[in-house]
Amino acid sequence: MPNRLSVAPSARRLTNSLRDIGYSFESAVADLVDNSVAAGADQVVIDIHFAGRGSYLTIADNGAGMHEDQINEAMRFGSRREYEDGDLGRYGLGLKTASLSQCRRLEVVSRGNRLSSPVARAIDLDFIQTVDDWVTLDISEEPEALESASLINGDRGSVVVWRKLDRLLPAKSPEGGWARRRIEGLAPKLEAHLSMVFHRFLSGEAGKRISIIVNGVGLDAWDPFGRDEAATETLDVDEFEIEHGDVSDTVTLRRYLLPSREEFSSREAFEAASGPEKWNRQQGLYIYRANRLVQWGGWAGIRTIDEHTKSARASLDFGTTLDEAFNINVAKMRVNLPGQLRKMMSRPVNELCIAADAAYRRNNQQAPKEDAAAPKKSFVLGGDESGAAIGLALRTAAARTGNFAALEAISTLIKDEMPDLARHLGFD
């Protein structure tokens, strides 16, 4: 047997590299909320405190909490914890990579039951830079850790604290007014993000209702599909069997056509339904892993975003058994649709977009003012209305028979060589 040599990576260098794994502030906080949900919490309280260089963020939950051996393992990069089906975690990196993407010091305080004392650990990048070793600090007796432990509401729970917010505070004048505005401006964006990503948990649709509070504001679920609007249309549900290696599971596609502005119950409801990125960029697929939204907006390469299809949205659900098939990233913000699934989804997605396009054109068509005394015009085959209807029928038939790509090629040719006919059929 050959000799084995230890080639552990440099802690100093690798921890710095892991800071740039791709988290935004909102996605980093969401990754920590995942841990709270996985721990069985039904309340998560997030507070962002501005104190100049001493600014910090806390995330407290009333989940299962951790004992000493559990918290030690949780602070390991690539923890050895085994994840069960349905767990929101995956790689054993989220707590560390998400936190350190935003701060230089991560503290975790936890209590496993009412009879045990809180235990606290910290990862401090400045200390790691000095010792170049994979070191976790026991801070259980430090005053700041004891203060954080007071945020545990109940017999058990955990508190995560971010300190040294170098990625959130400006390098120059971190005590100034601009720094304060920057920190205070984080909360509204975070509220919108969490309301969307965890909307099924906030509403109870995921099976258990949780409460998320940001700077004293309780969050309401933001439903991307406007299902509380009477005019929202729900199309047929599609299920697809996906195989990856020796794993096979079902993926579910649900399609929705949101109302036009005039059909919404109120102008405020219409504006709220537009979402954080507004109508055009919020159209498309909303992909859920174990009820947690991981990717939204756009059509995952099946088709492009179009003004005419901005009312089309669809949910796509997969379980954690298909993580490798979807190639989910560490930040749980991006997935890649399996090639077999992309082909199977082409027809229902294009069918949804055809319906959205038809609704857009119908709602935006200028109705001519008619003289009540004038005789009604009879419908003449070949008129503008007839041409649009024929074009819509062709697109729908092509989608249902799997020939949409062929129709697109035909419509492109007609637009190039017979533009008047293209306009007549609504292909422009």
Secondary structure by P-SEA (a helix, b strand, c coil): ccbbbbbcccccccccccccccccaaaaaaaaaaaaaaacccbbbbbbbbcccccbbbbbbccccccaaaaaaaaccccccccccccccccccaaaaaaaacccbbbbbbbccccccbbbbbbbaaaaaaccccccccccccaaaaaaaaaccccccbbbbbccccccccccccccaaaaaaaaaaaaaaaaaaaacccccccccccbbbbbbccccccccccccccccccccccbbbbbbbbcccbbbbbbbbbbbbbcccccccaaaaaaacccccccccccccccccccccccccccccbbbbcccccbbbbbbbccccccccccccccccccccaaaaaaaaaaaaaaaaaaaaaaaaaacccccccccccccccccccaaaaaaaaaaaaaaaaaacaaaaaaaaaaaaaaccaaaaaaaccc
